Amino acid sequence: MTKRRVTGVGGIFFKSKDPKQTKNWYEKHLGFNVDQWGATFEFKKVENPNESGYLQWSPFASDTEYFQPSTKEFMVNYRVEDLEWLVTQLKAEGVEICDEIQQFAYGKFVHILDNDGNKIELWEPIDSELLPK
């Protein structure tokens, strides 16, 4: 069976002049359930409807360095199936890898640059760690 590279969108991150005000606006006008990071949206996985997946929406301060080396106003996070395997493939294909794979309780992360200089975050999630406790 062929491994899938990207399995979905994991997050949308963008720069904001006032992230707190932006979160409040989205909460008031669009009903987002916000916290210190932004908002988390739950979905059911098509391949296993008994399991949930999550998408993160987060405004960042306009002077954030998190998106560097990209100079863009946004960054997309993509969910992946096997991050270590994918990074090996991407390196072989000449894709610029920005950092080393980092591991947290809720998954593994690495950043790459696309052909337009957009920083992309790749995430191999552990969705069970994101469930409300």
Beta strands, then each sheet from edge to edge (+ up, - down):
strand 1: 6-16
strand 2: 39-44
strand 3: 52-61
strand 4: 74-80
strand 5: 96-97
strand 6: 102-104
strand 7: 107-113
strand 8: 119-125
sheet 1: 2+ 3- 1- 4+ 8+ 7- 5+
sheet 2: 2+ 3- 1- 4+ 8+ 7- 6+
end
